[in-house]
Amino acid sequence: MLNLATLLVPLLSTAVPLTALPAVFALNSYRVAIRLPFALFAHALAFSVLRSSARWGRHRSVVPLLTAGEAVGTVGICALALLWPDSLDWVRVPALVWGSSLWLATPVSLTLEALATFVVLFAIGRASHTWVTEPDDDDATTVRLWLLAGSSVGYLAPLSYLYSLFTGTTLTVATAGATACLMTAAFILGIAAMACQRGTVAEAAALFLYTAFGIYFALDSSPAISPASTAWASSLKQRLVSLPASLIRKLANAVLYPTLNQLFPYSHAITTVAKVYSLRLAAALLYRVVVIGVAAYIIRQLLRDARGVTESEDEEDSDLASTSWRGWALLHRVADFTRPLWIIMYTHSLLHCYPYLTFDDAWWRWFATTLCIALYGLNLVLDQFDPDAGLLD
C-alpha cells in the first residue's frame, strides 16, 4: 500500500496541473490565468528545495511527508484557480522573473534532456554488454534476441525517415548539412564503439534513434521545413498514426465531448485541452520527463555500486554528500527539481496556442542533439572501460 501511495502521489502532482492549466487559460483572461502556473511553479520549487535539503541532511523520513504535502497543495491551488479565480489575486507575477523563466525553459530543459539521454545511453551500453557476455542459456539467448530486434528498429526507423526526408522535401543547405553531419557522427561513433569492444549494437542503435528523434523535432520547429510534409508522413504515418487519430477524434467529437459538456459545462476548456495535446507535443514532453527521471535513478544506482553501498539509506545519503562524488550527486539532485521545470516547460508550450509567445526551439534542439553525441564521443575516448570491473571503475 505504501509503494502504491509513493507512486500515485507524485503522479497526482503532475496529472492535476496537466489538465488544470489549459482549462484556466481557456476560461480566464491571460492576466488571470498566468497566476496559476506561477503559483504552481513557486509551490513546486519550494517543496523541491525542502525535499533536496532533507535528503542532503540525511532526513529521508521527512521526504514522503513533503511529497504528500506538495500533492495536497497542488490540488488545492488548482481547485482555487478553477472554482474561484479571484482567490489568486494575491499572486503577483514579477514580469522579469516570469519572462526569464519562460525564456530559459527551452534551453535548460533541452540541455537537461541531452545530459539525461547520455546517462541512459551509458547505462544501456554497460547493461547490454553484461547481457551479451553472459554464459549461453535460454534466458541469455532470449535477451540477445530482444536486443537484436530492438536494435534493428533503432536503425531501420531513422534510416527510413532520412530516406523520405532527403527525397520528399526541400531542405535548406544548413538543415541538410546539419542532418547529414549529426546522423553520420552518431553512426560512426556507434560503429567505432562496437569495433573497439567498448559498446554494443543496442547502445549504438539507441544513439542513432535519439539523433533522428532530435532532428525530427528540430525540423518540426524550424520555419524552413516541417516533417509533416514528407513522404514518410503521407504514407507510413497516414496508416499508423493519422487514420487511428482521425477515428479517435471523430469519436471524441461525436460522443466524448458532448457527454463531458453535460457533466462539465466548460466546453471551451475541453477544446483547448484537446488542442494542446498534439501527438508531437505529448511525445516530446513524455520523453523529456521520463528520461530525466530514469537518468536520476541510474545515477543513484551508479553511486551505490561505486561505493558498495548496502540497503541502508543513511549510507546512501552519506555517499551523495561525499566530496569525491559531488558531481554525480549534483546530477542526482536535478531530479528533485523536475516538477517546477516541467511546469515552466508545459506553460511555455501551452502559450503556443495563444498570441503571447512564439514556440521556436529549433536551435536548441540542434544544440541538445549535438551535445549528446559529443558527450558520447568524449566518453568513448576518455572512459577506460574494463568489462570485469564495476560500472564506474
KEKE-3310 file (N, C-alpha, C; in steps of 0.2 Angstrom, whole numbers, plus 5000, padded with zeros to 4 digits):
npx = (5004:5010:5020:5011:5005:5017:5019:5007:5005:5016:5012:4999:5002:5007:4997:4986:4990:4992:4979:4972:4979:4977:4963:4961:4967:4959:4947:4948:4955:4972:4980:4974:4975:4988:4993:4991:5000:5012:5010:5010:5022:5031:5026:5030:5044:5048:5045:5053:5066:5065:5064:5075:5085:5081:5085:5099:5103:5101:5088:5078:5066:5057:5054:5044:5033:5034:5032:5019:5013:5016:5008:4995:4994:4996:4984:4975:4978:4975:4962:4957:4960:4952:4938:4937:4943:4947:4953:4966:4971:4981:4992:5006:5014:5030:5037:5049:5055:5046:5046:5059:5060:5052:5059:5070:5066:5065:5080:5086:5078:5080:5094:5096:5089:5097:5109:5103:5099:5112:5116:5107:5111:5124:5121:5113:5123:5133:5124:5119:5131:5134:5124:5126:5138:5135:5135:5130:5113:5095:5089:5098:5100:5087:5087:5097:5091:5080:5087:5093:5082:5076:5087:5087:5076:5079:5089:5083:5071:5075:5083:5074:5066:5076:5078:5066:5065:5076:5072:5059:5056:5061:5075:5084:5101:5108:5100:5100:5114:5117:5109:5114:5127:5126:5119:5128:5139:5134:5131:5145:5151:5144:5147:5161:5162:5158:5167:5179:5175:5169:5156:5139:5128:5115:5117:5123:5112:5102:5108:5108:5095:5090:5096:5090:5077:5079:5083:5071:5062:5068:5068:5054:5051:5057:5055:5058:5056:5044:5042:5030:5026:5033:5037:5036:5028:5016:5013:5018:5015:5002:4995:4998:4997:4989:4976:4971:4971:4962:4950:4948:4947:4935:4926:4928:4923:4910:4904:4912:4915:4902:4896:4905:4903:4890:4892:4902:4902:4911:4915:4924:4936:4938:4940:4951:4961:4961:4967:4979:4986:4994:5001:5015:5019:5015:5023:5036:5036:5033:5044:5054:5052:5052:5064:5073:5069:5072:5086:5090:5087:5096:5109:5108:5109:5122:5130:5128:5133:5146:5151:5149:5138:5126:5109:5106:5099:5104:5118:5118:5114:5125:5135:5130:5133:5146:5162:5171:5162:5154:5150:5142:5132:5127:5121:5111:5103:5096:5084:5075:5071:5063:5049:5045:5053:5046:5033:5036:5040:5029:5019:5025:5024:5010:5006:5009:4997:4992:4992:5004:5017:5030:5034:5048:5060:5070:5084:5089:5086:5094:5106:5105:5105:5117:5125:5123:5128:5142:5145:5144:5154:5165:5166:5168:5181:5188:5184:5190:5185:5183:5178:5177:5177:5169:5154:5158:5172)
npy = (4994:5006:5007:5009:5021:5029:5030:5035:5048:5057:5056:5062:5075:5079:5076:5083:5098:5096:5095:5106:5118:5121:5122:5133:5143:5144:5148:5160:5177:5181:5188:5184:5170:5167:5168:5156:5145:5152:5152:5138:5135:5142:5135:5121:5123:5127:5116:5107:5112:5110:5096:5091:5097:5090:5077:5079:5082:5070:5066:5057:5052:5062:5065:5058:5064:5077:5076:5071:5083:5092:5087:5089:5103:5106:5101:5109:5122:5122:5119:5131:5140:5135:5135:5147:5160:5173:5171:5170:5182:5187:5183:5189:5192:5194:5202:5202:5190:5180:5181:5179:5165:5159:5161:5154:5141:5133:5131:5126:5115:5107:5105:5098:5087:5082:5079:5069:5059:5055:5049:5038:5032:5028:5019:5009:5004:4998:4989:4981:4976:4967:4958:4953:4946:4936:4919:4906:4902:4899:4910:4920:4919:4923:4937:4942:4940:4949:4961:4962:4963:4975:4984:4983:4990:5002:5006:5005:5013:5027:5027:5025:5036:5046:5043:5047:5060:5066:5064:5068:5081:5098:5103:5115:5122:5123:5115:5102:5100:5100:5089:5078:5078:5076:5063:5055:5056:5050:5037:5033:5034:5025:5013:5013:5012:4998:4992:4994:4986:4993:4996:4991:4984:4988:5000:5008:5009:5015:5028:5032:5032:5042:5053:5054:5057:5069:5077:5076:5084:5096:5100:5101:5112:5122:5135:5133:5121:5107:5092:5086:5087:5077:5062:5051:5055:5056:5043:5031:5036:5040:5028:5022:5032:5044:5039:5031:5041:5050:5043:5042:5055:5059:5050:5056:5069:5066:5059:5059:5072:5079:5072:5075:5089:5090:5085:5093:5109:5117:5119:5126:5125:5111:5109:5117:5109:5098:5103:5107:5095:5089:5076:5077:5086:5079:5068:5074:5080:5069:5060:5069:5071:5057:5053:5061:5057:5043:5044:5050:5040:5030:5036:5036:5022:5020:5027:5019:5007:5010:5014:5003:5002:4997:4992:5002:5017:5028:5027:5028:5042:5048:5045:5053:5065:5065:5071:5067:5062:5072:5078:5068:5068:5080:5080:5070:5077:5085:5079:5081:5094:5092:5094:5108:5113:5106:5112:5125:5122:5116:5126:5135:5128:5128:5141:5143:5141:5153:5171:5175:5171:5165:5148:5142:5131:5126:5129:5126:5112:5107:5110:5102:5089:5088:5090:5078:5069:5073:5071:5057:5053:5059:5052:5040:5041:5045:5036:5023:5008:4993:4977:4968:4975:4986:4996:5010:5009)
npz = (5000:5004:4994:4983:4986:4986:4972:4967:4972:4968:4954:4955:4958:4945:4936:4939:4937:4923:4917:4923:4920:4905:4906:4914:4907:4896:4901:4907:4907:4900:4910:4922:4921:4920:4933:4939:4934:4939:4953:4955:4950:4960:4971:4969:4967:4980:4988:4981:4985:4999:4999:4993:5002:5014:5010:5008:5020:5027:5032:5028:5031:5031:5018:5011:5018:5014:5000:4999:5005:4995:4985:4990:4991:4978:4972:4979:4975:4961:4962:4968:4958:4947:4953:4960:4953:4957:4969:4968:4967:4975:4971:4964:4949:4945:4932:4926:4932:4928:4914:4912:4916:4907:4895:4898:4899:4887:4883:4895:4898:4887:4887:4899:4895:4885:4893:4902:4892:4888:4900:4901:4889:4892:4903:4896:4887:4896:4903:4892:4888:4898:4897:4885:4886:4895:4901:4889:4889:4890:4895:4892:4878:4874:4879:4871:4858:4859:4861:4849:4840:4845:4842:4828:4825:4830:4821:4808:4808:4809:4797:4787:4789:4786:4773:4767:4770:4763:4750:4749:4752:4753:4759:4767:4764:4776:4785:4779:4779:4793:4797:4790:4795:4809:4809:4803:4811:4823:4818:4815:4827:4835:4828:4829:4843:4845:4837:4844:4855:4865:4866:4862:4850:4854:4861:4852:4842:4850:4852:4838:4836:4845:4839:4827:4832:4839:4827:4820:4828:4828:4815:4814:4822:4815:4804:4791:4786:4788:4795:4793:4780:4773:4763:4771:4781:4774:4770:4778:4791:4788:4788:4801:4811:4808:4803:4814:4823:4818:4818:4832:4835:4828:4835:4848:4846:4843:4853:4866:4869:4869:4880:4890:4891:4896:4909:4913:4911:4903:4889:4881:4888:4887:4873:4872:4879:4872:4860:4864:4867:4856:4845:4844:4853:4865:4864:4865:4878:4886:4884:4888:4902:4907:4903:4911:4924:4923:4921:4933:4942:4937:4940:4954:4956:4951:4959:4971:4967:4965:4977:4984:4992:5005:5008:5017:5019:5026:5023:5010:5008:5014:5004:4994:4998:4998:4994:4984:4975:4971:4959:4953:4963:4962:4949:4952:4960:4952:4948:4959:4956:4945:4943:4945:4934:4924:4924:4920:4907:4902:4902:4894:4882:4881:4880:4867:4860:4860:4856:4863:4864:4854:4849:4847:4846:4838:4836:4849:4849:4840:4846:4858:4853:4847:4858:4865:4857:4856:4870:4871:4862:4868:4880:4875:4871:4883:4893:4902:4900:4908:4906:4917:4928:4940:4937:4937:4938)
capx = (5000:5014:5023:5006:5005:5023:5018:5001:5006:5019:5008:4994:5005:5008:4991:4981:4991:4991:4973:4970:4982:4973:4956:4961:4969:4953:4941:4950:4960:4979:4982:4971:4977:4996:4994:4991:5007:5017:5009:5012:5030:5033:5025:5034:5051:5049:5045:5059:5071:5064:5065:5083:5088:5080:5089:5106:5104:5100:5082:5074:5059:5053:5053:5037:5028:5035:5029:5012:5011:5016:5002:4989:4995:4995:4977:4971:4979:4972:4955:4955:4960:4946:4932:4937:4949:4949:4956:4973:4973:4986:4998:5009:5019:5036:5037:5056:5056:5042:5048:5066:5059:5049:5064:5075:5063:5068:5087:5088:5075:5083:5101:5095:5087:5103:5113:5100:5100:5118:5117:5104:5115:5129:5118:5112:5129:5135:5120:5119:5137:5134:5119:5129:5144:5133:5135:5124:5107:5089:5087:5103:5098:5081:5088:5100:5086:5076:5092:5094:5076:5076:5092:5085:5071:5083:5092:5078:5066:5079:5085:5068:5064:5081:5077:5060:5067:5080:5069:5052:5056:5066:5079:5089:5108:5110:5097:5103:5121:5117:5106:5119:5133:5124:5117:5134:5143:5131:5133:5152:5153:5142:5152:5168:5162:5157:5173:5184:5173:5168:5149:5135:5123:5109:5119:5123:5105:5099:5111:5106:5087:5089:5098:5084:5072:5081:5082:5064:5059:5072:5065:5047:5051:5060:5050:5060:5053:5040:5042:5023:5025:5037:5033:5035:5022:5010:5012:5018:5011:4995:4992:5000:4995:4984:4970:4968:4970:4956:4944:4948:4945:4928:4923:4928:4918:4903:4902:4915:4915:4896:4895:4908:4900:4884:4894:4907:4900:4916:4917:4930:4941:4939:4943:4958:4965:4962:4971:4986:4989:4995:5005:5022:5020:5014:5029:5042:5035:5033:5051:5058:5050:5053:5072:5076:5068:5076:5093:5091:5088:5103:5114:5108:5112:5129:5133:5128:5138:5153:5153:5147:5133:5121:5102:5105:5098:5109:5124:5117:5114:5132:5138:5128:5136:5153:5166:5173:5156:5149:5147:5136:5127:5123:5116:5106:5098:5092:5078:5071:5068:5060:5042:5045:5055:5041:5028:5038:5040:5022:5016:5028:5021:5003:5006:5010:4991:4989:4997:5008:5024:5032:5037:5053:5066:5074:5091:5091:5085:5101:5112:5104:5107:5124:5128:5123:5133:5148:5147:5145:5161:5170:5166:5171:5189:5191:5182:5193:5180:5185:5172:5177:5177:5162:5151:5162:5179)
capy = (5000:5012:5008:5012:5028:5033:5030:5039:5055:5061:5056:5067:5082:5080:5075:5089:5103:5094:5097:5112:5124:5123:5124:5140:5148:5144:5151:5167:5181:5180:5190:5180:5163:5166:5167:5148:5142:5155:5149:5131:5135:5143:5130:5116:5125:5127:5109:5104:5114:5106:5089:5091:5098:5084:5071:5080:5082:5063:5066:5054:5050:5068:5066:5056:5069:5083:5074:5072:5090:5095:5085:5092:5110:5107:5100:5115:5128:5121:5120:5138:5143:5134:5137:5154:5163:5179:5169:5170:5189:5189:5181:5195:5189:5198:5201:5200:5183:5175:5181:5175:5158:5156:5162:5149:5135:5128:5129:5122:5108:5103:5103:5093:5081:5079:5076:5063:5054:5052:5045:5032:5028:5025:5013:5004:5001:4994:4984:4977:4972:4962:4953:4949:4942:4931:4912:4904:4898:4901:4917:4925:4919:4927:4944:4944:4941:4956:4967:4962:4966:4982:4987:4983:4995:5008:5008:5005:5018:5033:5027:5026:5043:5050:5042:5051:5067:5069:5063:5070:5088:5103:5105:5121:5119:5122:5109:5096:5098:5098:5082:5073:5078:5073:5056:5052:5056:5045:5031:5032:5033:5018:5008:5013:5009:4991:4989:4994:4982:4997:4997:4986:4986:4991:5006:5012:5010:5020:5034:5033:5033:5048:5058:5055:5060:5076:5080:5077:5089:5102:5102:5102:5118:5126:5138:5132:5114:5104:5085:5084:5087:5072:5057:5047:5057:5055:5036:5027:5040:5040:5022:5020:5037:5048:5036:5030:5048:5053:5039:5044:5062:5059:5048:5061:5075:5064:5056:5060:5080:5081:5069:5079:5095:5089:5085:5098:5114:5122:5116:5129:5122:5104:5110:5119:5104:5093:5107:5107:5088:5086:5070:5079:5089:5074:5064:5077:5081:5062:5058:5073:5069:5051:5052:5064:5053:5037:5046:5051:5033:5027:5039:5034:5016:5020:5029:5014:5002:5013:5014:4997:5004:4992:4995:5007:5024:5033:5026:5031:5049:5050:5045:5058:5071:5064:5076:5064:5060:5078:5079:5064:5069:5086:5077:5067:5082:5088:5075:5085:5100:5091:5096:5115:5114:5104:5117:5130:5119:5115:5133:5138:5125:5130:5148:5142:5141:5160:5175:5179:5169:5160:5142:5140:5128:5123:5130:5122:5105:5105:5110:5096:5083:5089:5089:5071:5065:5075:5068:5050:5053:5061:5046:5034:5042:5045:5031:5016:5003:4986:4973:4964:4979:4989:5001:5016:5008)
capz = (5000:5004:4987:4978:4988:4984:4965:4965:4975:4963:4948:4956:4957:4938:4932:4940:4933:4916:4915:4926:4916:4899:4907:4917:4901:4892:4905:4910:4903:4901:4916:4927:4920:4921:4940:4941:4933:4943:4959:4955:4950:4966:4976:4967:4968:4987:4990:4979:4989:5005:4998:4992:5008:5018:5008:5009:5028:5030:5035:5022:5034:5030:5011:5009:5020:5009:4993:5000:5006:4988:4981:4993:4989:4971:4971:4982:4971:4955:4963:4969:4952:4943:4956:4962:4950:4961:4975:4967:4966:4980:4967:4960:4945:4943:4925:4925:4934:4924:4907:4911:4917:4901:4890:4899:4899:4882:4883:4901:4898:4882:4889:4903:4891:4882:4898:4904:4887:4888:4906:4899:4884:4896:4906:4891:4885:4901:4904:4887:4887:4903:4895:4879:4888:4899:4898:4885:4892:4887:4896:4889:4871:4874:4880:4865:4853:4860:4860:4841:4837:4846:4838:4821:4824:4831:4814:4802:4808:4807:4790:4783:4790:4782:4765:4765:4772:4758:4744:4748:4755:4751:4764:4766:4764:4783:4789:4776:4781:4800:4797:4787:4800:4815:4808:4801:4818:4828:4816:4815:4834:4837:4825:4832:4850:4844:4834:4850:4860:4871:4866:4859:4845:4857:4863:4845:4839:4854:4850:4831:4836:4848:4835:4822:4836:4839:4821:4818:4832:4826:4809:4815:4825:4810:4799:4784:4784:4793:4793:4791:4773:4770:4760:4776:4784:4770:4768:4784:4796:4787:4790:4808:4816:4806:4802:4820:4827:4815:4820:4839:4835:4827:4841:4854:4844:4842:4859:4872:4871:4871:4886:4895:4891:4900:4916:4915:4907:4901:4883:4878:4891:4885:4867:4872:4882:4866:4856:4867:4867:4850:4846:4844:4860:4870:4864:4867:4885:4889:4883:4892:4909:4908:4903:4917:4930:4923:4922:4941:4945:4935:4944:4961:4956:4949:4966:4976:4965:4965:4984:4988:4997:5006:5008:5022:5016:5028:5020:5003:5009:5015:4998:4990:5001:4998:4990:4978:4970:4972:4953:4952:4967:4959:4944:4955:4963:4947:4948:4964:4953:4938:4943:4943:4927:4919:4924:4916:4900:4899:4901:4888:4876:4881:4877:4859:4857:4861:4853:4868:4863:4849:4852:4842:4850:4833:4838:4855:4848:4836:4851:4863:4849:4846:4864:4867:4853:4858:4876:4869:4859:4873:4885:4871:4871:4889:4898:4902:4902:4910:4907:4923:4934:4942:4932:4937:4939)
cpx = (5004:5018:5018:5005:5011:5022:5013:5002:5010:5015:5002:4996:5007:5002:4987:4983:4991:4985:4970:4973:4978:4966:4956:4963:4963:4947:4942:4954:4967:4981:4980:4974:4984:4997:4995:4997:5012:5016:5011:5019:5033:5032:5029:5041:5052:5049:5051:5065:5071:5066:5072:5087:5087:5085:5097:5107:5102:5094:5077:5067:5054:5051:5046:5032:5028:5031:5022:5009:5011:5010:4996:4989:4993:4987:4973:4972:4975:4964:4953:4955:4954:4939:4931:4943:4951:4953:4964:4975:4979:4993:5001:5015:5024:5037:5044:5057:5052:5044:5055:5065:5056:5054:5069:5073:5065:5075:5088:5085:5078:5090:5100:5093:5093:5108:5110:5100:5107:5119:5113:5108:5121:5127:5116:5118:5132:5131:5119:5125:5137:5129:5122:5134:5142:5134:5129:5119:5101:5088:5092:5101:5092:5082:5092:5096:5082:5081:5093:5088:5075:5081:5091:5080:5074:5087:5087:5074:5070:5081:5080:5066:5069:5080:5071:5061:5071:5077:5062:5051:5061:5069:5083:5096:5110:5107:5099:5110:5121:5114:5111:5125:5131:5122:5124:5139:5140:5132:5140:5154:5150:5146:5158:5168:5161:5164:5179:5181:5171:5160:5146:5131:5117:5111:5120:5117:5102:5102:5108:5099:5086:5091:5093:5078:5073:5080:5075:5060:5062:5069:5058:5046:5054:5055:5052:5057:5049:5040:5035:5022:5030:5033:5032:5029:5015:5008:5012:5014:5004:4991:4993:4997:4989:4977:4967:4967:4963:4950:4943:4945:4937:4924:4922:4923:4911:4900:4905:4914:4908:4894:4898:4905:4893:4886:4899:4906:4905:4919:4923:4936:4943:4942:4950:4963:4966:4967:4978:4990:4990:5000:5012:5023:5020:5020:5035:5041:5036:5041:5055:5058:5053:5061:5075:5075:5072:5084:5095:5092:5094:5109:5114:5111:5119:5133:5133:5133:5145:5156:5152:5143:5128:5114:5101:5104:5102:5116:5124:5117:5121:5136:5136:5131:5144:5157:5168:5168:5151:5146:5141:5130:5123:5118:5110:5100:5094:5085:5073:5068:5065:5053:5042:5047:5050:5035:5030:5038:5033:5018:5019:5025:5013:5002:5007:5003:4988:4994:5002:5015:5024:5036:5042:5059:5070:5081:5093:5090:5092:5106:5111:5107:5114:5128:5128:5128:5140:5150:5148:5152:5166:5171:5169:5179:5192:5190:5186:5189:5184:5179:5172:5177:5170:5160:5155:5169:5183)
cpy = (5006:5013:5011:5019:5032:5034:5035:5046:5059:5062:5061:5074:5084:5080:5081:5095:5102:5096:5104:5118:5126:5125:5132:5145:5149:5148:5158:5170:5179:5182:5186:5173:5162:5166:5160:5145:5145:5152:5142:5130:5136:5138:5124:5117:5125:5120:5105:5105:5110:5099:5087:5092:5092:5078:5072:5080:5075:5063:5063:5053:5056:5068:5064:5061:5075:5082:5074:5079:5094:5093:5088:5099:5111:5106:5106:5121:5128:5122:5127:5141:5142:5136:5144:5158:5169:5177:5169:5177:5191:5187:5187:5192:5194:5197:5199:5192:5178:5175:5178:5167:5155:5156:5156:5142:5130:5126:5125:5115:5104:5101:5098:5086:5078:5075:5069:5058:5051:5047:5038:5028:5024:5019:5008:5001:4996:4988:4979:4973:4966:4956:4949:4944:4937:4924:4910:4900:4901:4908:4922:4925:4924:4935:4946:4945:4948:4962:4967:4965:4973:4986:4988:4989:5002:5011:5009:5011:5025:5033:5028:5033:5048:5049:5047:5058:5070:5068:5066:5077:5092:5106:5111:5118:5118:5116:5103:5095:5096:5091:5077:5072:5074:5065:5052:5051:5051:5038:5029:5030:5026:5012:5007:5010:5001:4988:4989:4989:4986:4999:4991:4989:4990:4998:5011:5013:5015:5027:5036:5035:5040:5054:5059:5059:5067:5080:5081:5083:5096:5105:5104:5109:5124:5129:5136:5125:5111:5096:5082:5083:5081:5066:5051:5049:5056:5047:5032:5030:5040:5034:5021:5026:5041:5045:5034:5036:5051:5050:5041:5051:5062:5056:5052:5067:5072:5062:5059:5068:5081:5078:5073:5086:5095:5089:5090:5104:5119:5119:5119:5126:5115:5105:5112:5113:5099:5097:5106:5100:5086:5080:5072:5082:5084:5070:5067:5078:5074:5060:5062:5072:5062:5050:5055:5060:5046:5039:5047:5044:5029:5030:5037:5027:5015:5022:5023:5008:5004:5013:5008:4998:4998:4995:5000:5014:5029:5033:5029:5039:5052:5050:5051:5065:5071:5069:5073:5062:5066:5079:5075:5066:5076:5084:5074:5072:5085:5085:5078:5091:5099:5094:5104:5117:5112:5109:5123:5128:5119:5121:5136:5135:5127:5137:5148:5143:5148:5165:5179:5177:5165:5154:5140:5137:5124:5123:5126:5115:5103:5105:5104:5090:5083:5087:5082:5067:5067:5072:5061:5049:5054:5055:5040:5035:5042:5040:5025:5011:4996:4982:4969:4968:4982:4994:5007:5015:5009)
cpz = (5000:4997:4982:4980:4985:4976:4963:4967:4970:4956:4949:4955:4950:4934:4933:4936:4925:4913:4917:4922:4910:4901:4910:4911:4897:4895:4907:4905:4905:4908:4922:4927:4922:4929:4942:4940:4938:4950:4960:4954:4957:4972:4975:4969:4976:4990:4987:4983:4996:5005:4997:4998:5013:5016:5009:5016:5031:5034:5030:5025:5032:5023:5009:5012:5016:5002:4994:5001:4999:4984:4983:4991:4982:4969:4973:4978:4965:4956:4965:4962:4947:4946:4958:4960:4954:4967:4974:4965:4970:4976:4963:4955:4943:4936:4923:4926:4930:4917:4907:4912:4910:4895:4891:4899:4894:4882:4889:4900:4893:4883:4894:4900:4888:4887:4900:4899:4887:4894:4904:4894:4887:4900:4901:4888:4890:4903:4899:4886:4892:4900:4889:4881:4893:4896:4894:4889:4888:4888:4893:4881:4870:4874:4873:4859:4853:4859:4852:4838:4839:4843:4831:4820:4825:4825:4809:4802:4806:4800:4786:4783:4786:4775:4763:4765:4766:4751:4743:4750:4752:4757:4762:4766:4771:4786:4786:4778:4789:4801:4795:4792:4806:4814:4807:4807:4822:4825:4816:4823:4837:4834:4828:4839:4849:4841:4840:4856:4867:4871:4862:4854:4848:4859:4857:4842:4843:4853:4843:4832:4839:4843:4830:4826:4837:4833:4819:4822:4830:4820:4809:4818:4820:4805:4792:4781:4789:4791:4791:4784:4769:4767:4766:4780:4780:4768:4775:4790:4795:4789:4798:4813:4814:4806:4809:4824:4824:4817:4828:4839:4833:4832:4847:4852:4844:4849:4865:4874:4873:4878:4892:4896:4896:4908:4918:4910:4904:4894:4880:4881:4888:4878:4867:4875:4876:4861:4858:4866:4860:4851:4847:4851:4865:4870:4866:4875:4889:4889:4888:4900:4911:4908:4909:4923:4929:4924:4930:4944:4944:4939:4951:4961:4955:4956:4971:4974:4966:4972:4988:4993:4998:5006:5013:5018:5019:5025:5013:5003:5010:5009:4994:4992:5000:4993:4984:4973:4970:4965:4951:4956:4965:4953:4947:4958:4958:4947:4953:4961:4946:4938:4941:4936:4922:4919:4920:4908:4897:4898:4895:4882:4876:4878:4869:4856:4857:4858:4858:4867:4857:4852:4847:4846:4845:4835:4844:4854:4844:4842:4856:4859:4849:4852:4867:4863:4855:4865:4875:4866:4864:4878:4881:4871:4878:4894:4897:4904:4903:4911:4914:4929:4935:4936:4932:4938:4933)
residu = (MET:LEU:ASN:LEU:ALA:THR:LEU:LEU:VAL:PRO:LEU:LEU:SER:THR:ALA:VAL:PRO:LEU:THR:ALA:LEU:PRO:ALA:VAL:PHE:ALA:LEU:ASN:SER:TYR:ARG:VAL:ALA:ILE:ARG:LEU:PRO:PHE:ALA:LEU:PHE:ALA:HIS:ALA:LEU:ALA:PHE:SER:VAL:LEU:ARG:SER:SER:ALA:ARG:TRP:GLY:ARG:HIS:ARG:SER:VAL:VAL:PRO:LEU:LEU:THR:ALA:GLY:GLU:ALA:VAL:GLY:THR:VAL:GLY:ILE:CYS:ALA:LEU:ALA:LEU:LEU:TRP:PRO:ASP:SER:LEU:ASP:TRP:VAL:ARG:VAL:PRO:ALA:LEU:VAL:TRP:GLY:SER:SER:LEU:TRP:LEU:ALA:THR:PRO:VAL:SER:LEU:THR:LEU:GLU:ALA:LEU:ALA:THR:PHE:VAL:VAL:LEU:PHE:ALA:ILE:GLY:ARG:ALA:SER:HIS:THR:TRP:VAL:THR:GLU:PRO:ASP:ASP:ASP:ASP:ALA:THR:THR:VAL:ARG:LEU:TRP:LEU:LEU:ALA:GLY:SER:SER:VAL:GLY:TYR:LEU:ALA:PRO:LEU:SER:TYR:LEU:TYR:SER:LEU:PHE:THR:GLY:THR:THR:LEU:THR:VAL:ALA:THR:ALA:GLY:ALA:THR:ALA:CYS:LEU:MET:THR:ALA:ALA:PHE:ILE:LEU:GLY:ILE:ALA:ALA:MET:ALA:CYS:GLN:ARG:GLY:THR:VAL:ALA:GLU:ALA:ALA:ALA:LEU:PHE:LEU:TYR:THR:ALA:PHE:GLY:ILE:TYR:PHE:ALA:LEU:ASP:SER:SER:PRO:ALA:ILE:SER:PRO:ALA:SER:THR:ALA:TRP:ALA:SER:SER:LEU:LYS:GLN:ARG:LEU:VAL:SER:LEU:PRO:ALA:SER:LEU:ILE:ARG:LYS:LEU:ALA:ASN:ALA:VAL:LEU:TYR:PRO:THR:LEU:ASN:GLN:LEU:PHE:PRO:TYR:SER:HIS:ALA:ILE:THR:THR:VAL:ALA:LYS:VAL:TYR:SER:LEU:ARG:LEU:ALA:ALA:ALA:LEU:LEU:TYR:ARG:VAL:VAL:VAL:ILE:GLY:VAL:ALA:ALA:TYR:ILE:ILE:ARG:GLN:LEU:LEU:ARG:ASP:ALA:ARG:GLY:VAL:THR:GLU:SER:GLU:ASP:GLU:GLU:ASP:SER:ASP:LEU:ALA:SER:THR:SER:TRP:ARG:GLY:TRP:ALA:LEU:LEU:HIS:ARG:VAL:ALA:ASP:PHE:THR:ARG:PRO:LEU:TRP:ILE:ILE:MET:TYR:THR:HIS:SER:LEU:LEU:HIS:CYS:TYR:PRO:TYR:LEU:THR:PHE:ASP:ASP:ALA:TRP:TRP:ARG:TRP:PHE:ALA:THR:THR:LEU:CYS:ILE:ALA:LEU:TYR:GLY:LEU:ASN:LEU:VAL:LEU:ASP:GLN:PHE:ASP:PRO:ASP:ALA:GLY:LEU:LEU:ASP)
# end
